[in-house]
Amino acid sequence: MKKLGAVLLALLLALALGCSAAQKTETAATASESENASAADSKEETELKQNPIATITMDDGNTMTLELYPDVAPITVANFISLANSGFYDGLTFHRIYAGFMIQGGDPDGNGGGGPGYSIKGEFAANGVENNLSHKRGVISMARATNPDSAGSQFFIMHADADFLDGQYAAFGMMTEGFVELDRLAATPVTTNPYSGERSVPLQDVVIRTIRVETFGVDYGEPEKIQ
């Protein structure tokens, strides 16, 4: 009887240990699946957060690449993407070049007075919109008239830091490649603007061949327009 009891006890212990091991294996498998799912979600989230990349190709084939920030200025970014990928900027010029300050383009009239036929809300602090992107070298921002909501298609790229523009203009991206080209464009020979007295009018047209924006599958839609 004692031997039988001992055998039964041993069998019960073995069964209990087997169940515990199975539970541990199942728990480990579940944890592994959870980690894999979490990693996949994290990867998908990272991919979704890929910011749009704009490539400005000049008439001679040289390029400048900029990362756009929809989290900083969503209306401005959507507007720039819409115009660029529709071909609006193709063949236009940098009509205002001011070395040590900025280069400005995107005007279909080529003289600083044109636009796309509408305007958008100015996304900057003075217009009640938080925008902490400072106007440092390589930053792209929207040109406008005195009305804070008058920006349309004209943009400028900072050749040098100018933080006095912060809070007054809608900065919306940063150059990642092409600073040599930026410097080359800034060195373009210019003459005096007869209306402003500023020496910033290129002696020869500085032509933009194309601007295209890679959105990585994200549809940023059309911006809200002010007619």
C-alpha positions in Angstrom: 0.0 0.0 0.0 2.8 2.4 0.9 4.5 1.7 -2.4 1.2 2.2 -4.3 0.6 5.5 -2.5 4.1 6.6 -3.3 3.6 5.8 -7.0 0.3 7.7 -7.1 1.9 10.7 -5.4 4.8 10.7 -7.9 2.3 10.5 -10.8 0.3 13.4 -9.4 3.5 15.5 -9.0 4.6 14.7 -12.6 1.1 15.7 -13.9 1.2 19.0 -11.9 4.7 19.8 -13.2 3.6 19.0 -16.8 0.6 21.3 -16.5 2.8 24.1 -15.1 5.4 23.7 -17.9 2.6 23.8 -20.5 1.2 26.9 -19.0 4.6 28.6 -19.0 5.1 27.6 -22.6 1.7 29.0 -23.6 2.4 32.2 -21.6 5.8 32.6 -23.3 4.2 32.1 -26.7 1.5 34.6 -26.0 4.1 37.1 -24.8 6.1 36.6 -27.9 3.1 37.1 -30.1 2.2 40.3 -28.2 5.8 41.6 -28.6 5.7 40.8 -32.4 2.4 42.5 -32.8 3.7 45.5 -30.8 6.8 45.7 -33.0 4.6 45.5 -36.1 2.4 48.3 -34.8 5.4 50.4 -33.9 6.9 49.9 -37.4 3.5 50.7 -39.0 3.3 53.9 -36.9 6.8 54.9 -37.8 6.0 54.5 -41.5 2.8 56.5 -41.1 4.8 59.3 -39.5 7.2 59.6 -42.5 7.1 63.3 -43.3 6.6 64.4 -47.0 9.8 65.0 -48.9 9.9 67.8 -51.5 12.5 67.9 -54.3 13.1 71.1 -56.1 14.8 70.5 -59.5 16.3 73.5 -61.2 16.5 74.0 -64.9 20.1 72.8 -65.0 19.2 69.6 -63.1 20.6 70.6 -59.7 18.3 69.8 -56.8 17.4 70.8 -53.3 15.5 68.4 -51.0 13.3 69.5 -48.1 11.4 67.6 -45.4 7.9 69.1 -44.8 6.3 69.2 -41.4 2.5 68.7 -41.5 2.4 68.6 -37.7 3.7 72.2 -37.6 1.7 73.7 -40.4 -0.8 71.3 -41.9 -2.7 73.7 -44.1 0.5 75.1 -45.5 2.0 71.7 -46.2 -1.2 70.4 -47.9 -1.3 73.5 -50.1 2.4 73.2 -51.1 1.9 69.5 -51.9 -1.2 70.2 -53.9 0.4 72.9 -56.0 3.7 71.1 -56.5 2.3 67.7 -57.5 -0.2 69.4 -59.9 2.8 70.9 -61.8 1.9 74.5 -60.7 5.5 75.4 -59.9 7.0 73.9 -63.1 8.8 76.5 -65.1 8.4 79.3 -62.5 11.4 81.2 -61.1 13.1 82.3 -58.0 12.3 86.0 -58.7 13.7 87.4 -55.5 17.3 86.5 -54.4 18.8 88.2 -51.4 22.2 86.7 -50.4 22.6 86.3 -46.7 18.8 86.4 -46.2 16.6 84.2 -48.5 15.6 83.2 -52.0 11.9 83.5 -53.0 9.9 81.8 -55.7 6.6 80.4 -56.7 5.0 83.4 -58.4 3.4 82.7 -61.7 3.7 86.4 -62.6 7.4 86.4 -61.8 7.5 89.7 -60.1 6.3 89.1 -56.5 2.6 90.0 -57.2 1.1 86.7 -58.4 -0.5 83.7 -56.8 -2.7 80.7 -57.4 -6.0 82.7 -57.3 -6.7 82.0 -53.7 -5.0 82.3 -50.3 -4.7 80.2 -47.1 -4.7 80.8 -43.4 -1.4 82.0 -42.1 -0.1 79.4 -39.7 2.1 81.5 -37.3 1.9 82.9 -33.8 0.9 86.4 -34.8 -2.2 84.9 -36.5 -3.1 82.8 -33.5 -1.5 79.5 -34.7 1.3 77.8 -32.7 4.3 77.3 -34.9 7.7 76.8 -33.2 9.8 76.2 -36.4 12.4 79.0 -36.4 13.6 80.6 -39.6 17.0 79.1 -39.6 19.2 78.5 -42.7 17.5 75.9 -44.9 14.0 76.5 -43.5 11.2 76.9 -46.1 8.4 79.4 -45.3 5.4 81.1 -47.0 5.6 84.6 -48.4 2.6 86.9 -47.9 1.3 90.4 -48.1 0.3 92.5 -45.1 -2.8 90.5 -44.6 -1.9 87.5 -42.4 -4.1 85.2 -44.5 -2.7 86.3 -47.9 -0.2 83.5 -48.6 -0.9 81.5 -51.7 1.9 79.9 -53.8 5.0 82.1 -53.1 7.5 80.6 -50.7 11.0 81.4 -49.6 14.0 79.4 -48.4 16.3 80.9 -45.8 19.9 81.4 -46.9 20.8 82.5 -43.4 19.2 82.5 -40.0 16.6 85.3 -39.5 14.7 84.5 -36.3 13.1 88.0 -36.4 10.7 86.4 -38.9 9.5 83.8 -36.3 5.9 84.2 -35.4 5.2 86.3 -38.5 5.5 83.8 -41.3 4.4 80.2 -41.7 7.6 78.1 -41.7 6.7 74.5 -42.8 9.8 72.5 -43.6 13.6 72.2 -43.6 16.2 71.5 -46.2 18.0 68.2 -45.8 20.1 68.2 -49.0 21.2 70.8 -51.5 22.9 73.5 -49.4 25.6 73.9 -52.0 22.8 74.6 -54.6 21.2 77.0 -52.2 24.5 78.9 -51.9 24.9 78.9 -55.6 21.5 80.3 -56.2 22.0 83.0 -53.5 25.1 84.1 -55.4 23.1 84.9 -58.5 23.9 88.4 -59.9 21.1 90.7 -59.1 20.0 94.3 -59.8 17.8 96.8 -57.9 14.1 96.4 -57.6 12.7 99.8 -58.8 9.7 99.6 -56.5 11.4 98.5 -53.2 15.0 99.6 -53.8 16.2 96.2 -52.7 19.0 94.6 -54.7 17.3 91.2 -55.2 16.1 91.0 -58.9 18.1 88.3 -60.8 19.7 89.6 -64.0 18.7 86.3 -65.6 15.8 84.1 -64.9 16.5 81.4 -62.3 14.1 78.7 -63.5 12.6 75.9 -61.5 12.1 72.9 -63.7 9.9 71.0 -61.3 8.9 70.6 -57.7 7.5 67.3 -56.6 6.6 66.0 -53.2 6.8 62.3 -52.1 4.0 61.7 -49.6 4.7 58.0 -49.0 1.1 57.0 -49.7 -0.5 59.6 -47.4 -3.2 61.8 -48.9 -2.9 65.2 -47.3 -6.0 66.5 -49.2 -6.7 69.9 -50.5 -6.1 72.9 -48.2 -9.0 75.1 -47.0 -8.9 78.0 -49.4 -9.7 81.7 -48.8 -11.1 83.3 -52.0 
